[in-house]
Structures are given as C-alpha cells and as structure tokens.
Amino acid sequence: MSTQPARQNDTLLLVAEWMTLLLMLLVGIAMIALAIAGIVLFLDRTNQFAEPAAQAAMSVAGFAALVVLGMAGGLVLLMLGIRFLQTMLEIIRSVGKGDPFVSANAARLRAMAWLLLAIQLGGLALGIYGQWLGKFSDSIHIKSDFSMSGLVGVLALFVLARVFAHGTAMRRDLEGTV
C-alpha cells in the first residue's frame, strides 16, 4: 500500500515538529539550569542551608543533600519529558512519511503513556517531598497536585496505542488478502 508523503504540504505536521523541537530545547535548557543550580547550592550549602538545617535538626550537609536529591528528582522528570517529546517527534515524522499505522507507532504511543504516567506520579511525589522540605525553609517553594488532565492524557495514549495496534493488524490482514 503506497501513500504519498504528506509532510511537504501539511502545515500542522510542520508546526507540530517545530514546536516539539522547541519544547525539547526548552526542557534541555531547564535541565542544564537545574543541574547548575544544584551544584551551586551544594557548594554554597553553608550559607544557603544553615538556618533550615537547624530547624530540621540535622547537619547542613544532610539538609543540602536532601535539597539536591529533590533537584535530582526534578532532573529525572525533565529527562522523562525529553524522552516523551522525542517519542512524539518520531510519531510526527512517521505521519509525515505518510504511513502512521505501523506497529512502531503503537509501541511509541504505549511508551508515551507510560512516560506520562511516570511524569504525573513523579511530579506528585516530588511535590509532596518539596512541601515537606519547605517546612524548614521559606525559600523552598515546590507545588504539585494531581492533574486530572494528565490522567486523561495517559488513558488517551493507552487507548490510541491499542487503536494503532489494531489498525496495523487490520492493514496487514487486508494486504494479505489482496
């Protein structure tokens, strides 16, 4: 079954591809900024964390390690976000080639669903962790809550993965009978 490449004439796909690339760049910049901030805070831990460490009844190094651990959790979530966007870009490009109903896209959609679920749950856990740390310092502000739209997105991706897998199987069956 031969289809014409749709990419040259499909403005939506071009915009989606460029927006995804832009988002990947922004998430990459956020990762670098968070890593640098973590290093700076840890190196300057005596000045940054003396008061909150005393409030938490722990050493400055121990409190700094807890803050950096939270920042590392943020980095993990950003890495998951980059992977999500990379997978979405692969789907966009396969659609641009004119053949979206392939088993690889079903697997990509399923992977995106798991990634989004991990991001949702990780964000919730990181928010709870940040609120606990924030009890000891007015300078720590991390807010996270349960996102119903995120949950709907996860469910939609799992359903779309099934649709793509079923569509791919149907197309294979059809090609086998023709």
Secondary structure in CASP SS format (residue, H / E / C, confidence):
PFRMAT SS
TARGET T0000
AUTHOR 0000-0000-0000
METHOD secondary structure of the structure
MODEL  1
M C 1.00
S C 1.00
T C 1.00
Q C 1.00
P C 1.00
A C 1.00
R H 1.00
Q H 1.00
N H 1.00
D C 1.00
T H 1.00
L H 1.00
L H 1.00
L H 1.00
V H 1.00
A H 1.00
E H 1.00
W H 1.00
M H 1.00
T H 1.00
L H 1.00
L H 1.00
L H 1.00
M H 1.00
L H 1.00
L H 1.00
V H 1.00
G H 1.00
I H 1.00
A H 1.00
M H 1.00
I H 1.00
A H 1.00
L H 1.00
A H 1.00
I H 1.00
A H 1.00
G H 1.00
I H 1.00
V H 1.00
L H 1.00
F H 1.00
L H 1.00
D C 1.00
R H 1.00
T H 1.00
N H 1.00
Q H 1.00
F H 1.00
A H 1.00
E H 1.00
P H 1.00
A H 1.00
A H 1.00
Q H 1.00
A C 1.00
A C 1.00
M C 1.00
S C 1.00
V H 1.00
A H 1.00
G H 1.00
F H 1.00
A H 1.00
A H 1.00
L H 1.00
V H 1.00
V H 1.00
L H 1.00
G H 1.00
M H 1.00
A H 1.00
G H 1.00
G H 1.00
L H 1.00
V H 1.00
L H 1.00
L H 1.00
M H 1.00
L H 1.00
G H 1.00
I H 1.00
R H 1.00
F H 1.00
L H 1.00
Q H 1.00
T H 1.00
M H 1.00
L H 1.00
E H 1.00
I H 1.00
I H 1.00
R H 1.00
S H 1.00
V H 1.00
G H 1.00
K C 1.00
G C 1.00
D C 1.00
P C 1.00
F C 1.00
V C 1.00
S H 1.00
A H 1.00
N H 1.00
A H 1.00
A H 1.00
R H 1.00
L H 1.00
R H 1.00
A H 1.00
M H 1.00
A H 1.00
W H 1.00
L H 1.00
L H 1.00
L H 1.00
A H 1.00
I H 1.00
Q H 1.00
L H 1.00
G H 1.00
G H 1.00
L H 1.00
A H 1.00
L H 1.00
G H 1.00
I H 1.00
Y H 1.00
G H 1.00
Q H 1.00
W H 1.00
L H 1.00
G H 1.00
K C 1.00
F C 1.00
S C 1.00
D C 1.00
S C 1.00
I C 1.00
H C 1.00
I C 1.00
K C 1.00
S C 1.00
D C 1.00
F C 1.00
S C 1.00
M H 1.00
S H 1.00
G H 1.00
L H 1.00
V H 1.00
G H 1.00
V H 1.00
L H 1.00
A H 1.00
L H 1.00
F H 1.00
V H 1.00
L H 1.00
A H 1.00
R H 1.00
V H 1.00
F H 1.00
A H 1.00
H H 1.00
G H 1.00
T H 1.00
A H 1.00
M H 1.00
R H 1.00
R H 1.00
D H 1.00
L H 1.00
E H 1.00
G H 1.00
T H 1.00
V C 1.00
END
